[in-house]
Amino acid sequence: ELSGPLEELGYQGSLGFRDLSLLTPQLPEPVRIPALLLALDSRRVSAEAFTVQIGQRLSARLSFRLDNYQTQPLLVARAEIPEADLAALLGLAR
């Protein structure tokens, strides 16, 4: 768990995660991320493409870059959802 004011964060380097699982009351099943590598510096947090799974029917490839997170955050993200299960996606929107 990381907490504290963003202007005080001074991380440099990378954080790697394996078999990450997140529970949230808004989703019916855990969000699973098999592998994630975050690159950190004083102005940017970013991740190259990684897989996100929700249950058995939803899988996406995501990447993002969060620039200027201490002052004027700008998020640039990309999501690819091949073979999307439309019913499962609509179920998440409820």
NUKOLLUM-304938 format. One record per residue: residue number from 1; residue in three letters; chain; x, y, z of N, C-alpha, C, CB in turn. Coordinates in steps of 0.02 Angstrom, whole numbers. Glycine has a CB too. Layout:
BEGIN
<r seq="NUM" type="Ala" mol="A" n_x="X" n_y="Y" n_z="Z" ca_x="X" ca_y="Y" ca_z="Z" c_x="X" c_y="Y" c_z="Z" cb_x="X" cb_y="Y" cb_z="Z"/>
...
END
This chain:
BEGIN
<r seq="1" type="Glu" mol="A" n_x="42" n_y="-59" n_z="0" ca_x="0" ca_y="0" ca_z="0" c_x="44" c_y="62" c_z="0" cb_x="-48" cb_y="0" cb_z="61"/>
<r seq="2" type="Leu" mol="A" n_x="31" n_y="107" n_z="-46" ca_x="66" ca_y="171" ca_z="-49" c_x="17" c_y="226" c_z="-32" cb_x="98" cb_y="182" cb_z="-119"/>
<r seq="3" type="Ser" mol="A" n_x="36" n_y="271" n_z="9" ca_x="-8" ca_y="327" ca_z="25" c_x="33" c_y="389" c_z="38" cb_x="-53" cb_y="310" cb_z="86"/>
<r seq="4" type="Gly" mol="A" n_x="-1" n_y="446" n_z="38" ca_x="32" ca_y="509" ca_z="50" c_x="19" c_y="558" c_z="-6" cb_x="106" cb_y="500" cb_z="61"/>
<r seq="5" type="Pro" mol="A" n_x="35" n_y="621" n_z="5" ca_x="24" ca_y="672" ca_z="-47" c_x="69" c_y="659" c_z="-108" cb_x="38" cb_y="742" cb_z="-18"/>
<r seq="6" type="Leu" mol="A" n_x="40" n_y="667" n_z="-167" ca_x="79" ca_y="655" ca_z="-228" c_x="140" c_y="700" c_z="-234" cb_x="35" cb_y="664" cb_z="-289"/>
<r seq="7" type="Glu" mol="A" n_x="134" n_y="761" n_z="-209" ca_x="191" ca_y="806" ca_z="-216" c_x="251" c_y="784" c_z="-174" cb_x="171" cb_y="876" cb_z="-196"/>
<r seq="8" type="Glu" mol="A" n_x="241" n_y="737" n_z="-128" ca_x="297" ca_y="713" ca_z="-86" c_x="327" c_y="647" c_z="-111" cb_x="273" cb_y="705" cb_z="-15"/>
<r seq="9" type="Leu" mol="A" n_x="295" n_y="617" n_z="-161" ca_x="321" ca_y="554" ca_z="-187" c_x="385" c_y="568" c_z="-227" cb_x="268" cb_y="518" cb_z="-230"/>
<r seq="10" type="Gly" mol="A" n_x="436" n_y="530" n_z="-215" ca_x="498" ca_y="540" ca_z="-251" c_x="527" c_y="475" c_z="-276" cb_x="548" cb_y="575" cb_z="-206"/>
<r seq="11" type="Tyr" mol="A" n_x="484" n_y="431" n_z="-299" ca_x="506" ca_y="366" ca_z="-321" c_x="543" c_y="369" c_z="-387" cb_x="448" cb_y="318" cb_z="-326"/>
<r seq="12" type="Gln" mol="A" n_x="593" n_y="327" n_z="-395" ca_x="632" ca_y="323" ca_z="-456" c_x="646" c_y="249" c_z="-467" cb_x="699" cb_y="364" cb_z="-451"/>
<r seq="13" type="Gly" mol="A" n_x="634" n_y="225" n_z="-527" ca_x="648" ca_y="155" ca_z="-542" c_x="587" c_y="119" c_z="-567" cb_x="675" cb_y="121" cb_z="-481"/>
<r seq="14" type="Ser" mol="A" n_x="578" n_y="58" n_z="-543" ca_x="522" ca_y="18" ca_z="-566" c_x="494" c_y="-25" c_z="-510" cb_x="543" cb_y="-26" cb_z="-625"/>
<r seq="15" type="Leu" mol="A" n_x="431" n_y="-42" n_z="-518" ca_x="397" ca_y="-89" ca_z="-473" c_x="368" c_y="-145" c_z="-516" cb_x="340" cb_y="-53" cb_z="-431"/>
<r seq="16" type="Gly" mol="A" n_x="382" n_y="-206" n_z="-497" ca_x="356" ca_y="-263" ca_z="-534" c_x="307" c_y="-303" c_z="-491" cb_x="413" cb_y="-309" cb_z="-557"/>
<r seq="17" type="Phe" mol="A" n_x="254" n_y="-326" n_z="-523" ca_x="203" ca_y="-365" ca_z="-489" c_x="191" c_y="-429" c_z="-529" cb_x="137" cb_y="-325" cb_z="-481"/>
<r seq="18" type="Arg" mol="A" n_x="177" n_y="-483" n_z="-494" ca_x="157" ca_y="-547" ca_z="-525" c_x="95" c_y="-573" c_z="-489" cb_x="216" cb_y="-600" cb_z="-520"/>
<r seq="19" type="Asp" mol="A" n_x="50" n_y="-601" n_z="-528" ca_x="-11" ca_y="-631" ca_z="-500" c_x="-49" c_y="-582" c_z="-455" cb_x="5" cb_y="-695" cb_z="-462"/>
<r seq="20" type="Leu" mol="A" n_x="-58" n_y="-521" n_z="-478" ca_x="-93" ca_y="-469" ca_z="-441" c_x="-168" c_y="-481" c_z="-446" cb_x="-75" cb_y="-399" cb_z="-467"/>
<r seq="21" type="Ser" mol="A" n_x="-203" n_y="-475" n_z="-391" ca_x="-276" ca_y="-483" ca_z="-389" c_x="-306" c_y="-427" c_z="-348" cb_x="-296" cb_y="-553" cb_z="-360"/>
<r seq="22" type="Leu" mol="A" n_x="-355" n_y="-392" n_z="-377" ca_x="-386" ca_y="-336" ca_z="-344" c_x="-461" c_y="-348" c_z="-337" cb_x="-374" cb_y="-270" cb_z="-382"/>
<r seq="23" type="Leu" mol="A" n_x="-487" n_y="-337" n_z="-278" ca_x="-559" ca_y="-343" ca_z="-266" c_x="-588" c_y="-273" c_z="-260" cb_x="-573" cb_y="-384" cb_z="-201"/>
<r seq="24" type="Thr" mol="A" n_x="-645" n_y="-263" n_z="-292" ca_x="-680" ca_y="-200" ca_z="-287" c_x="-755" c_y="-214" c_z="-285" cb_x="-663" cb_y="-153" cb_z="-347"/>
<r seq="25" type="Pro" mol="A" n_x="-792" n_y="-178" n_z="-244" ca_x="-864" ca_y="-191" ca_z="-238" c_x="-902" c_y="-177" c_z="-303" cb_x="-893" cb_y="-149" cb_z="-183"/>
<r seq="26" type="Gln" mol="A" n_x="-873" n_y="-137" n_z="-348" ca_x="-907" ca_y="-121" ca_z="-411" c_x="-906" c_y="-177" c_z="-462" cb_x="-876" cb_y="-59" cb_z="-441"/>
<r seq="27" type="Leu" mol="A" n_x="-861" n_y="-226" n_z="-453" ca_x="-855" ca_y="-280" ca_z="-501" c_x="-874" c_y="-347" c_z="-469" cb_x="-783" cb_y="-284" cb_z="-529"/>
<r seq="28" type="Pro" mol="A" n_x="-907" n_y="-390" n_z="-508" ca_x="-930" ca_y="-454" ca_z="-480" c_x="-874" c_y="-504" c_z="-467" cb_x="-980" cb_y="-484" cb_z="-527"/>
<r seq="29" type="Glu" mol="A" n_x="-817" n_y="-496" n_z="-500" ca_x="-762" ca_y="-542" ca_z="-492" c_x="-697" c_y="-503" c_z="-484" cb_x="-757" cb_y="-590" cb_z="-553"/>
<r seq="30" type="Pro" mol="A" n_x="-646" n_y="-534" n_z="-456" ca_x="-582" ca_y="-499" ca_z="-448" c_x="-551" c_y="-479" c_z="-515" cb_x="-533" cb_y="-542" cb_z="-408"/>
<r seq="31" type="Val" mol="A" n_x="-513" n_y="-425" n_z="-515" ca_x="-473" ca_y="-405" ca_z="-571" c_x="-405" c_y="-439" c_z="-562" cb_x="-466" cb_y="-326" cb_z="-576"/>
<r seq="32" type="Arg" mol="A" n_x="-384" n_y="-476" n_z="-613" ca_x="-321" ca_y="-513" ca_z="-608" c_x="-272" c_y="-485" c_z="-660" cb_x="-333" cb_y="-589" cb_z="-619"/>
<r seq="33" type="Ile" mol="A" n_x="-210" n_y="-475" n_z="-638" ca_x="-157" ca_y="-451" ca_z="-681" c_x="-98" c_y="-499" c_z="-672" cb_x="-136" cb_y="-376" cb_z="-664"/>
<r seq="34" type="Pro" mol="A" n_x="-86" n_y="-542" n_z="-722" ca_x="-32" ca_y="-591" ca_z="-715" c_x="37" c_y="-560" c_z="-704" cb_x="-30" cb_y="-635" cb_z="-776"/>
<r seq="35" type="Ala" mol="A" n_x="52" n_y="-505" n_z="-739" ca_x="118" ca_y="-472" ca_z="-732" c_x="110" c_y="-399" c_z="-750" cb_x="172" cb_y="-507" cb_z="-777"/>
<r seq="36" type="Leu" mol="A" n_x="142" n_y="-356" n_z="-711" ca_x="139" ca_y="-284" ca_z="-722" c_x="205" c_y="-253" c_z="-701" cb_x="80" cb_y="-251" cb_z="-683"/>
<r seq="37" type="Leu" mol="A" n_x="233" n_y="-211" n_z="-744" ca_x="295" ca_y="-176" ca_z="-728" c_x="281" c_y="-101" c_z="-734" cb_x="354" cb_y="-198" cb_z="-774"/>
<r seq="38" type="Leu" mol="A" n_x="285" n_y="-66" n_z="-678" ca_x="276" ca_y="7" ca_z="-678" c_x="344" c_y="40" c_z="-679" cb_x="236" cb_y="30" cb_z="-616"/>
<r seq="39" type="Ala" mol="A" n_x="352" n_y="90" n_z="-722" ca_x="412" ca_y="131" ca_z="-724" c_x="396" c_y="197" c_z="-690" cb_x="437" cb_y="143" cb_z="-799"/>
<r seq="40" type="Leu" mol="A" n_x="438" n_y="217" n_z="-643" ca_x="425" ca_y="277" ca_z="-603" c_x="483" c_y="326" c_z="-607" cb_x="413" cb_y="257" cb_z="-530"/>
<r seq="41" type="Asp" mol="A" n_x="466" n_y="389" n_z="-613" ca_x="514" ca_y="442" ca_z="-602" c_x="477" c_y="502" c_z="-572" cb_x="552" cb_y="462" cb_z="-669"/>
<r seq="42" type="Ser" mol="A" n_x="511" n_y="556" n_z="-562" ca_x="481" ca_y="613" ca_z="-527" c_x="424" c_y="647" c_z="-565" cb_x="534" cb_y="664" cb_z="-511"/>
<r seq="43" type="Arg" mol="A" n_x="417" n_y="632" n_z="-630" ca_x="365" ca_y="664" ca_z="-669" c_x="316" c_y="616" c_z="-702" cb_x="395" cb_y="706" cb_z="-722"/>
<r seq="44" type="Arg" mol="A" n_x="332" n_y="551" n_z="-702" ca_x="292" ca_y="504" ca_z="-741" c_x="287" c_y="436" c_z="-708" cb_x="320" cb_y="497" cb_z="-811"/>
<r seq="45" type="Val" mol="A" n_x="229" n_y="406" n_z="-715" ca_x="218" ca_y="335" ca_z="-699" c_x="191" c_y="304" c_z="-763" cb_x="167" cb_y="325" cb_z="-637"/>
<r seq="46" type="Ser" mol="A" n_x="221" n_y="248" n_z="-784" ca_x="198" ca_y="218" ca_z="-846" c_x="203" c_y="142" c_z="-843" cb_x="239" cb_y="244" cb_z="-905"/>
<r seq="47" type="Ala" mol="A" n_x="166" n_y="110" n_z="-888" ca_x="168" ca_y="37" ca_z="-894" c_x="160" c_y="19" c_z="-967" cb_x="112" cb_y="3" cb_z="-850"/>
<r seq="48" type="Glu" mol="A" n_x="205" n_y="-24" n_z="-991" ca_x="197" ca_y="-51" ca_z="-1058" c_x="139" c_y="-100" c_z="-1056" cb_x="263" cb_y="-87" cb_z="-1082"/>
<r seq="49" type="Ala" mol="A" n_x="121" n_y="-127" n_z="-1112" ca_x="62" ca_y="-171" ca_z="-1118" c_x="63" c_y="-227" c_z="-1067" cb_x="58" cb_y="-199" cb_z="-1188"/>
<r seq="50" type="Phe" mol="A" n_x="7" n_y="-235" n_z="-1032" ca_x="-3" ca_y="-289" ca_z="-984" c_x="-75" c_y="-314" c_z="-990" cb_x="12" cb_y="-265" cb_z="-911"/>
<r seq="51" type="Thr" mol="A" n_x="-86" n_y="-376" n_z="-969" ca_x="-152" ca_y="-407" ca_z="-974" c_x="-191" c_y="-397" c_z="-909" cb_x="-145" cb_y="-482" cb_z="-990"/>
<r seq="52" type="Val" mol="A" n_x="-256" n_y="-380" n_z="-918" ca_x="-302" ca_y="-374" ca_z="-862" c_x="-359" c_y="-423" c_z="-876" cb_x="-329" cb_y="-301" cb_z="-853"/>
<r seq="53" type="Gln" mol="A" n_x="-377" n_y="-463" n_z="-827" ca_x="-431" ca_y="-511" ca_z="-834" c_x="-483" c_y="-501" c_z="-780" cb_x="-404" cb_y="-584" cb_z="-832"/>
<r seq="54" type="Ile" mol="A" n_x="-547" n_y="-504" n_z="-801" ca_x="-602" ca_y="-503" ca_z="-753" c_x="-642" c_y="-566" c_z="-767" cb_x="-646" cb_y="-437" cb_z="-758"/>
<r seq="55" type="Gly" mol="A" n_x="-639" n_y="-613" n_z="-722" ca_x="-673" ca_y="-676" ca_z="-733" c_x="-643" c_y="-714" c_z="-791" cb_x="-747" cb_y="-665" cb_z="-744"/>
<r seq="56" type="Gln" mol="A" n_x="-682" n_y="-758" n_z="-820" ca_x="-659" ca_y="-799" ca_z="-876" c_x="-675" c_y="-768" c_z="-944" cb_x="-690" cb_y="-868" cb_z="-872"/>
<r seq="57" type="Arg" mol="A" n_x="-722" n_y="-720" n_z="-945" ca_x="-747" ca_y="-695" ca_z="-1009" c_x="-717" c_y="-629" c_z="-1032" cb_x="-821" cb_y="-689" cb_z="-1006"/>
<r seq="58" type="Leu" mol="A" n_x="-682" n_y="-593" n_z="-989" ca_x="-655" ca_y="-528" ca_z="-1008" c_x="-579" c_y="-526" c_z="-999" cb_x="-688" cb_y="-473" cb_z="-967"/>
<r seq="59" type="Ser" mol="A" n_x="-546" n_y="-507" n_z="-1052" ca_x="-474" ca_y="-500" ca_z="-1051" c_x="-456" c_y="-440" c_z="-1094" cb_x="-437" cb_y="-565" cb_z="-1075"/>
<r seq="60" type="Ala" mol="A" n_x="-411" n_y="-397" n_z="-1070" ca_x="-391" ca_y="-338" ca_z="-1108" c_x="-316" c_y="-328" c_z="-1101" cb_x="-428" cb_y="-275" cb_z="-1083"/>
<r seq="61" type="Arg" mol="A" n_x="-287" n_y="-296" n_z="-1151" ca_x="-216" ca_y="-275" ca_z="-1148" c_x="-218" c_y="-200" c_z="-1138" cb_x="-176" cb_y="-295" cb_z="-1214"/>
<r seq="62" type="Leu" mol="A" n_x="-186" n_y="-177" n_z="-1085" ca_x="-185" ca_y="-106" ca_z="-1069" c_x="-113" c_y="-80" c_z="-1066" cb_x="-220" cb_y="-93" cb_z="-1001"/>
<r seq="63" type="Ser" mol="A" n_x="-105" n_y="-16" n_z="-1080" ca_x="-43" ca_y="19" ca_z="-1067" c_x="-62" c_y="91" c_z="-1049" cb_x="6" cb_y="16" cb_z="-1131"/>
<r seq="64" type="Phe" mol="A" n_x="-19" n_y="124" n_z="-1012" ca_x="-35" ca_y="193" ca_z="-993" c_x="28" c_y="232" c_z="-976" cb_x="-83" cb_y="194" cb_z="-934"/>
<r seq="65" type="Arg" mol="A" n_x="18" n_y="297" n_z="-976" ca_x="70" ca_y="344" ca_z="-954" c_x="34" c_y="399" c_z="-917" cb_x="112" cb_y="371" cb_z="-1016"/>
<r seq="66" type="Leu" mol="A" n_x="56" n_y="413" n_z="-856" ca_x="28" ca_y="468" ca_z="-816" c_x="84" c_y="519" c_z="-807" cb_x="1" cb_y="442" cb_z="-746"/>
<r seq="67" type="Asp" mol="A" n_x="78" n_y="574" n_z="-844" ca_x="129" ca_y="627" ca_z="-842" c_x="109" c_y="681" c_z="-791" cb_x="138" cb_y="659" cb_z="-912"/>
<r seq="68" type="Asn" mol="A" n_x="159" n_y="715" n_z="-764" ca_x="148" ca_y="772" ca_z="-719" c_x="100" c_y="756" c_z="-662" cb_x="122" cb_y="831" cb_z="-758"/>
<r seq="69" type="Tyr" mol="A" n_x="106" n_y="697" n_z="-633" ca_x="58" ca_y="675" ca_z="-582" c_x="60" c_y="719" c_z="-520" cb_x="72" cb_y="604" cb_z="-562"/>
<r seq="70" type="Gln" mol="A" n_x="113" n_y="757" n_z="-510" ca_x="117" ca_y="800" ca_z="-451" c_x="84" c_y="868" c_z="-461" cb_x="190" cb_y="811" cb_z="-432"/>
<r seq="71" type="Thr" mol="A" n_x="78" n_y="891" n_z="-522" ca_x="53" ca_y="958" ca_z="-534" c_x="-11" c_y="959" c_z="-575" cb_x="106" cb_y="1000" cb_z="-568"/>
<r seq="72" type="Gln" mol="A" n_x="-6" n_y="941" n_z="-639" ca_x="-64" ca_y="940" ca_z="-684" c_x="-67" c_y="872" c_z="-718" cb_x="-60" cb_y="998" cb_z="-736"/>
<r seq="73" type="Pro" mol="A" n_x="-97" n_y="823" n_z="-685" ca_x="-96" ca_y="755" ca_z="-712" c_x="-127" c_y="749" c_z="-782" cb_x="-132" cb_y="708" cb_z="-665"/>
<r seq="74" type="Leu" mol="A" n_x="-93" n_y="712" n_z="-824" ca_x="-117" ca_y="697" ca_z="-891" c_x="-109" c_y="622" c_z="-902" cb_x="-78" cb_y="737" cb_z="-946"/>
<r seq="75" type="Leu" mol="A" n_x="-165" n_y="588" n_z="-912" ca_x="-165" ca_y="516" ca_z="-922" c_x="-174" c_y="500" c_z="-996" cb_x="-220" cb_y="482" cb_z="-880"/>
<r seq="76" type="Val" mol="A" n_x="-129" n_y="460" n_z="-1023" ca_x="-135" ca_y="434" ca_z="-1091" c_x="-137" c_y="358" c_z="-1083" cb_x="-74" cb_y="458" cb_z="-1138"/>
<r seq="77" type="Ala" mol="A" n_x="-192" n_y="329" n_z="-1108" ca_x="-201" ca_y="256" ca_z="-1098" c_x="-224" c_y="224" c_z="-1163" cb_x="-252" cb_y="242" cb_z="-1041"/>
<r seq="78" type="Arg" mol="A" n_x="-209" n_y="161" n_z="-1169" ca_x="-232" ca_y="122" ca_z="-1227" c_x="-259" c_y="55" c_z="-1202" cb_x="-174" cb_y="111" cb_z="-1279"/>
<r seq="79" type="Ala" mol="A" n_x="-316" n_y="35" n_z="-1229" ca_x="-346" ca_y="-29" ca_z="-1211" c_x="-362" c_y="-67" c_z="-1276" cb_x="-410" cb_y="-20" cb_z="-1168"/>
<r seq="80" type="Glu" mol="A" n_x="-344" n_y="-130" n_z="-1277" ca_x="-361" ca_y="-175" ca_z="-1332" c_x="-400" c_y="-233" c_z="-1302" cb_x="-296" cb_y="-200" cb_z="-1370"/>
<r seq="81" type="Ile" mol="A" n_x="-459" n_y="-245" n_z="-1329" ca_x="-502" ca_y="-298" ca_z="-1303" c_x="-520" c_y="-344" c_z="-1361" cb_x="-566" cb_y="-269" cb_z="-1269"/>
<r seq="82" type="Pro" mol="A" n_x="-475" n_y="-390" n_z="-1378" ca_x="-490" ca_y="-436" ca_z="-1433" c_x="-544" c_y="-486" c_z="-1412" cb_x="-426" cb_y="-474" cb_z="-1454"/>
<r seq="83" type="Glu" mol="A" n_x="-585" n_y="-503" n_z="-1460" ca_x="-638" ca_y="-552" ca_z="-1448" c_x="-680" c_y="-532" c_z="-1387" cb_x="-608" cb_y="-622" cb_z="-1437"/>
<r seq="84" type="Ala" mol="A" n_x="-699" n_y="-469" n_z="-1384" ca_x="-737" ca_y="-443" ca_z="-1327" c_x="-805" c_y="-477" c_z="-1323" cb_x="-746" cb_y="-367" cb_z="-1333"/>
<r seq="85" type="Asp" mol="A" n_x="-822" n_y="-497" n_z="-1264" ca_x="-888" ca_y="-526" ca_z="-1249" c_x="-934" c_y="-467" c_z="-1232" cb_x="-884" cb_y="-579" cb_z="-1189"/>
<r seq="86" type="Leu" mol="A" n_x="-976" n_y="-447" n_z="-1279" ca_x="-1018" ca_y="-388" ca_z="-1271" c_x="-1063" c_y="-392" c_z="-1210" cb_x="-1059" cb_y="-376" cb_z="-1333"/>
<r seq="87" type="Ala" mol="A" n_x="-1091" n_y="-450" n_z="-1197" ca_x="-1135" ca_y="-458" ca_z="-1138" c_x="-1096" c_y="-447" c_z="-1074" cb_x="-1167" cb_y="-528" cb_z="-1138"/>
<r seq="88" type="Ala" mol="A" n_x="-1035" n_y="-472" n_z="-1071" ca_x="-994" ca_y="-463" ca_z="-1011" c_x="-975" c_y="-389" c_z="-1002" cb_x="-930" cb_y="-507" cb_z="-1014"/>
<r seq="89" type="Leu" mol="A" n_x="-958" n_y="-355" n_z="-1058" ca_x="-941" ca_y="-284" ca_z="-1054" c_x="-1000" c_y="-243" c_z="-1031" cb_x="-917" cb_y="-259" cb_z="-1123"/>
<r seq="90" type="Leu" mol="A" n_x="-1059" n_y="-257" n_z="-1057" ca_x="-1119" ca_y="-221" ca_z="-1036" c_x="-1135" c_y="-235" c_z="-963" cb_x="-1179" cb_y="-241" cb_z="-1080"/>
<r seq="91" type="Gly" mol="A" n_x="-1121" n_y="-295" n_z="-940" ca_x="-1131" ca_y="-311" ca_z="-869" c_x="-1088" c_y="-269" c_z="-824" cb_x="-1117" cb_y="-384" cb_z="-857"/>
<r seq="92" type="Leu" mol="A" n_x="-1028" n_y="-252" n_z="-845" ca_x="-984" ca_y="-209" ca_z="-805" c_x="-1010" c_y="-137" c_z="-802" cb_x="-913" cb_y="-210" cb_z="-834"/>
<r seq="93" type="Ala" mol="A" n_x="-1045" n_y="-116" n_z="-855" ca_x="-1068" ca_y="-47" ca_z="-858" c_x="-1127" c_y="-34" c_z="-811" cb_x="-1087" cb_y="-29" cb_z="-929"/>
<r seq="94" type="Arg" mol="A" n_x="-1157" n_y="-85" n_z="-786" ca_x="-1217" ca_y="-76" ca_z="-742" c_x="-1198" c_y="-54" c_z="-674" cb_x="-1256" cb_y="-140" cb_z="-737"/>
END
